[in-house]
Amino acid sequence: MEDRLPVIKKPNTKSRSSKKLLLFLFIFFITLLLILFFQSSLSKITEIEIQGQQLISKEEIAQAAAVKAGDHFFSVSSSKVESQVKALKMVESVDVSKKFPGRLIIQVHEYPKVAYQIGENGQIEALLADASVVPVTVQGVALDKPILTGWPKDDPLKVKLCLAMSRLPASYFSDVSEIKPSPTESYPDKIKMYTRSQYEVQTTIGYLPDKMKYLDSYIASLQSSKISGGVITMLEADTHAPFEKDTGKTNAKDTKDGSDGKGNKDSKDSKDKDGKDGKSTASKETDKRDTASSSADEKKPESQDTARN
């Protein structure tokens, strides 16, 4: 009976203590490596890359992000940087990504600009879709949008124009260099657009969505017919007329003050006419005096010869 009983093995205390020692050494070395890693340059931001900005300088974006080289890579929150940069007026959205080791990428998406204007101090300002104004602080920005001139500061029609332009493809305005208001009683929202191809386009803000998509083809057809320059009217019907011969351009002031311009022209014509008549009369009188003098000179020698004889 005693031979058949199982033998109870004694616990191996040496193997358990060795496992605990290995676990302790593993934790110790991992902790040491982490301390060394966080103290090294690998755990810090070494490069901040800002992309997508056009009107806002990189310095402004970096200042809003509140991140600089040398900050701990893992302590920087991407969502926090996004919210801080998005607070800038021109920024529509921001994407922040981190690439190990030490690279932080800030991708900026600005609100689409629709036009430019010159501020009171002569600084170039960008206009957004809601007609809000953003000063252009970046030097050497290409003016790839039309410039608005002659618009009052808080004109609701300017807001309507910017909104209409934002809903149209930017390519429709690639040839347009300037837009200014030209209201009339029939068309309070009438505007004048000046193109780089030397045309003046008269239309309204309400007609922009329907008319702008045909403007390039209309100008191309005129140029193919060797018609350069002139006034293109795009209202109920599309028409073309050449510029005035005297000025080479249409004069909005003369059109508006037609009666005054006509009166000035008539008085000028009458003055020119009087001047010409006066000159011709004086010339006739001078010719008569010259004729009389020559006749007297011819007769004078004859009388002197008669007296001598």
C-alpha positions as CSV (number, residue, x, y, z in Angstrom):
1,M,0.0,0.0,0.0
2,E,2.7,2.4,0.9
3,D,4.4,1.8,-2.5
4,R,1.3,2.7,-4.4
5,L,0.8,6.2,-2.8
6,P,1.9,9.1,-5.0
7,V,4.9,10.9,-4.1
8,I,4.3,14.6,-3.2
9,K,7.0,16.7,-4.8
10,K,8.4,19.6,-2.8
11,P,7.9,23.1,-4.3
12,N,10.8,24.5,-6.2
13,T,11.4,27.8,-4.5
14,K,14.5,28.6,-6.6
15,S,12.5,28.8,-9.9
16,R,9.9,31.2,-8.5
17,S,12.5,33.5,-7.1
18,S,14.3,33.6,-10.5
19,K,11.1,34.5,-12.3
20,K,10.5,37.4,-9.9
21,L,14.1,38.6,-10.5
22,L,13.7,38.5,-14.3
23,L,10.4,40.4,-14.0
24,F,12.0,43.0,-11.8
25,L,15.0,43.4,-14.2
26,F,12.7,43.7,-17.2
27,I,10.7,46.5,-15.5
28,F,13.9,48.2,-14.4
29,F,15.4,48.3,-17.9
30,I,12.1,49.5,-19.5
31,T,11.9,52.3,-17.0
32,L,15.5,53.2,-17.6
33,L,15.0,53.2,-21.4
34,L,11.9,55.4,-21.0
35,I,13.8,57.9,-18.9
36,L,16.7,58.0,-21.4
37,F,14.2,58.4,-24.3
38,F,12.4,61.3,-22.8
39,Q,15.7,63.0,-22.0
40,S,16.9,62.5,-25.5
41,S,16.1,64.6,-28.6
42,L,14.0,61.8,-30.1
43,S,11.2,62.7,-27.7
44,K,11.1,66.4,-28.7
45,I,9.6,68.2,-31.6
46,T,12.4,69.1,-34.0
47,E,10.4,70.3,-37.0
48,I,7.1,72.2,-37.4
49,E,5.8,72.1,-40.9
50,I,3.0,74.5,-41.9
51,Q,1.2,73.9,-45.2
52,G,-1.7,75.3,-47.2
53,Q,-1.6,78.9,-46.0
54,Q,-1.7,81.8,-48.6
55,L,-2.8,84.9,-46.9
56,I,-1.7,84.2,-43.3
57,S,1.9,84.1,-42.5
58,K,3.6,81.0,-41.0
59,E,4.6,83.1,-38.0
60,E,0.9,83.9,-37.2
61,I,-0.1,80.2,-37.4
62,A,2.9,79.1,-35.3
63,Q,2.0,81.7,-32.7
64,A,-1.6,80.6,-32.6
65,A,-0.6,76.9,-32.3
66,A,1.6,77.8,-29.3
67,V,4.0,75.0,-30.2
68,K,7.7,75.4,-30.7
69,A,10.7,73.2,-31.4
70,G,11.9,71.5,-28.3
71,D,8.5,70.8,-26.8
72,H,7.9,67.1,-25.9
73,F,6.5,65.2,-28.8
74,F,4.0,63.1,-26.9
75,S,2.8,66.0,-24.7
76,V,1.5,68.0,-27.6
77,S,-2.2,67.5,-28.2
78,S,-3.2,67.6,-31.9
79,S,-6.8,68.5,-31.1
80,K,-5.7,71.4,-29.0
81,V,-3.4,72.8,-31.7
82,E,-6.3,72.4,-34.2
83,S,-8.7,74.4,-32.1
84,Q,-6.1,77.2,-31.5
85,V,-5.2,77.6,-35.1
86,K,-8.9,77.4,-36.2
87,A,-9.6,80.5,-34.1
88,L,-7.8,82.6,-36.7
89,K,-10.3,84.6,-38.8
90,M,-9.1,83.4,-42.1
91,V,-8.9,79.7,-41.3
92,E,-11.8,77.4,-42.1
93,S,-10.3,74.1,-40.9
94,V,-7.0,72.6,-39.7
95,D,-5.5,69.1,-39.8
96,V,-2.7,68.4,-37.3
97,S,-0.6,65.2,-37.6
98,K,2.5,64.0,-35.9
99,K,5.2,61.8,-37.5
100,F,7.8,60.2,-35.3
101,P,10.4,61.2,-34.7
102,G,9.8,64.9,-33.8
103,R,7.8,66.1,-36.9
104,L,4.6,68.1,-36.5
105,I,2.6,68.9,-39.6
106,I,-0.1,71.7,-39.5
107,Q,-2.3,71.6,-42.7
108,V,-4.3,74.8,-42.9
109,H,-7.4,75.3,-45.1
110,E,-8.3,79.0,-45.5
111,Y,-11.7,80.3,-46.3
112,P,-12.0,80.9,-50.1
113,K,-11.2,84.5,-51.0
114,V,-13.4,86.0,-53.8
115,A,-11.8,89.4,-54.3
116,Y,-9.4,92.1,-53.1
117,Q,-9.7,95.7,-52.2
118,I,-7.3,98.5,-51.3
119,G,-7.8,99.6,-47.7
120,E,-7.8,103.2,-46.4
121,N,-4.1,103.0,-45.5
122,G,-3.2,101.6,-48.9
123,Q,-2.9,98.0,-47.7
124,I,-4.2,95.1,-49.8
125,E,-7.2,93.4,-48.2
126,A,-8.8,90.1,-49.1
127,L,-12.6,89.7,-49.2
128,L,-14.2,86.4,-48.2
129,A,-17.5,85.0,-49.2
130,D,-19.4,87.0,-46.5
131,A,-17.5,90.2,-47.5
132,S,-15.5,90.1,-44.3
133,V,-12.1,91.8,-44.7
134,V,-8.8,90.2,-43.9
135,P,-5.5,92.2,-44.3
136,V,-3.0,90.5,-46.5
137,T,0.2,90.3,-44.4
138,V,2.2,88.0,-46.7
139,Q,4.5,89.9,-49.0
140,G,4.3,89.3,-52.8
141,V,0.9,87.7,-52.9
142,A,-0.4,87.4,-56.5
143,L,-3.6,89.3,-57.0
144,D,-5.4,86.4,-58.7
145,K,-8.9,87.8,-57.9
146,P,-10.8,90.9,-59.1
147,I,-10.2,94.1,-57.2
148,L,-13.4,95.9,-56.0
149,T,-13.2,99.7,-56.3
150,G,-15.8,102.4,-55.5
151,W,-17.8,100.3,-53.0
152,P,-18.9,101.9,-49.7
153,K,-17.6,100.2,-46.6
154,D,-20.9,98.7,-45.4
155,D,-22.7,98.3,-48.8
156,P,-25.1,95.4,-48.6
157,L,-24.7,94.9,-52.4
158,K,-21.0,94.2,-51.9
159,V,-22.0,91.4,-49.5
160,K,-24.4,90.1,-52.1
161,L,-21.7,90.3,-54.8
162,C,-19.1,88.4,-52.7
163,L,-21.7,85.7,-51.9
164,A,-22.6,85.4,-55.6
165,M,-18.9,85.2,-56.6
166,S,-18.2,82.5,-54.0
167,R,-20.9,80.3,-55.5
168,L,-19.3,80.4,-59.0
169,P,-16.1,78.7,-60.2
170,A,-13.0,80.9,-59.8
171,S,-12.2,80.3,-63.5
172,Y,-15.2,82.5,-64.5
173,F,-13.4,85.6,-63.1
174,S,-9.9,84.8,-64.3
175,D,-10.1,87.5,-67.0
176,V,-11.8,90.1,-64.7
177,S,-9.4,92.6,-63.2
178,E,-11.8,95.2,-61.6
179,I,-15.4,95.4,-60.5
180,K,-17.2,98.6,-59.5
181,P,-20.8,99.6,-58.9
182,S,-22.8,101.3,-61.5
183,P,-26.4,101.5,-60.2
184,T,-29.3,102.9,-62.2
185,E,-33.0,103.3,-61.5
186,S,-33.9,100.2,-63.5
187,Y,-31.0,98.1,-62.1
188,P,-29.9,99.1,-58.6
189,D,-27.4,96.2,-58.5
190,K,-25.8,97.0,-61.8
191,I,-22.0,96.6,-62.0
192,K,-19.2,97.2,-64.4
193,M,-16.4,94.6,-64.8
194,Y,-13.2,95.4,-66.6
195,T,-11.4,92.5,-68.2
196,R,-7.7,92.0,-69.0
197,S,-8.7,91.5,-72.6
198,Q,-9.8,95.2,-72.8
199,Y,-13.6,94.8,-72.6
200,E,-16.0,96.5,-70.3
201,V,-18.8,94.2,-69.1
202,Q,-22.0,95.7,-67.8
203,T,-24.4,93.4,-66.0
204,T,-26.1,93.0,-62.6
205,I,-25.3,91.0,-59.5
206,G,-28.5,89.0,-60.0
207,Y,-27.5,88.1,-63.5
208,L,-24.0,86.9,-62.6
209,P,-24.8,83.2,-62.1
210,D,-26.5,83.0,-65.5
211,K,-24.2,85.3,-67.5
212,M,-20.7,84.6,-66.3
213,K,-20.5,81.1,-67.7
214,Y,-21.0,82.5,-71.2
215,L,-18.6,85.5,-70.9
216,D,-15.4,83.7,-72.0
217,S,-17.0,82.2,-75.0
218,Y,-18.7,85.5,-75.9
219,I,-15.3,87.3,-75.8
220,A,-13.7,84.5,-77.8
221,S,-16.3,84.9,-80.5
222,L,-15.7,88.6,-80.7
223,Q,-11.9,88.1,-80.9
224,S,-12.4,85.5,-83.6
225,S,-14.3,88.1,-85.6
226,K,-11.4,90.6,-85.0
227,I,-13.5,92.8,-82.7
228,S,-11.1,94.0,-80.0
229,G,-12.4,96.0,-77.0
230,G,-15.8,97.6,-76.5
231,V,-18.7,97.4,-74.1
232,I,-20.4,94.1,-73.5
233,T,-23.9,94.5,-72.1
234,M,-25.3,91.3,-70.5
235,L,-28.8,92.0,-69.2
236,E,-32.0,90.7,-70.7
237,A,-30.0,90.4,-74.0
238,D,-26.3,90.3,-74.7
239,T,-25.0,93.1,-76.9
240,H,-21.7,94.6,-77.9
241,A,-20.8,98.2,-78.8
242,P,-17.5,99.8,-79.5
243,F,-15.9,102.4,-77.2
244,E,-16.5,106.0,-77.8
245,K,-14.1,107.4,-80.4
246,D,-13.1,110.5,-78.4
247,T,-12.0,108.8,-75.2
248,G,-11.6,105.2,-76.2
249,K,-13.8,104.2,-73.2
250,T,-17.3,104.8,-72.1
251,N,-17.7,107.7,-69.8
252,A,-20.1,106.9,-67.0
253,K,-20.2,110.5,-65.8
254,D,-21.2,111.8,-69.2
255,T,-23.9,109.2,-69.3
256,K,-25.2,110.1,-65.9
257,D,-25.0,113.8,-66.4
258,G,-26.2,113.8,-70.0
259,S,-27.9,117.1,-70.0
260,D,-25.0,118.9,-68.4
261,G,-22.5,117.3,-70.8
262,K,-24.6,118.3,-73.8
263,G,-24.9,121.9,-72.6
264,N,-21.2,122.1,-72.1
265,K,-20.6,120.6,-75.5
266,D,-22.9,123.1,-77.2
267,S,-21.3,126.0,-75.5
268,K,-17.9,124.7,-76.4
269,D,-19.0,124.2,-80.0
270,S,-20.4,127.7,-80.1
271,K,-17.2,129.1,-78.7
272,D,-15.2,127.2,-81.3
273,K,-17.5,128.5,-84.0
274,D,-17.3,132.1,-82.8
275,G,-13.6,131.8,-82.6
276,K,-13.3,130.5,-86.1
277,D,-15.7,133.2,-87.4
278,G,-13.8,135.9,-85.5
279,K,-10.5,134.7,-86.9
280,S,-11.9,134.7,-90.5
281,T,-13.3,138.3,-90.0
282,A,-10.0,139.6,-88.7
283,S,-8.2,138.0,-91.5
284,K,-10.4,139.7,-94.1
285,E,-9.9,143.1,-92.4
286,T,-6.2,142.6,-92.4
287,D,-6.2,141.7,-96.1
288,K,-8.2,144.8,-96.9
289,R,-5.7,147.0,-95.0
290,D,-2.7,145.3,-96.7
291,T,-4.4,145.9,-100.1
292,A,-5.0,149.6,-99.4
293,S,-1.4,150.1,-98.2
294,S,0.0,148.5,-101.3
295,S,-2.2,150.6,-103.5
296,A,-1.1,153.8,-101.7
297,D,2.6,152.8,-102.0
298,E,2.2,152.3,-105.8
299,K,0.5,155.7,-106.3
300,K,3.0,157.6,-104.2
301,P,6.0,157.3,-106.5
302,E,3.9,158.5,-109.5
303,S,2.9,161.7,-107.7
304,Q,6.5,162.4,-106.8
305,D,7.6,162.1,-110.4
306,T,4.9,164.4,-111.6
307,A,6.0,167.1,-109.1
308,R,9.6,166.9,-110.2
309,N,8.7,167.3,-113.9
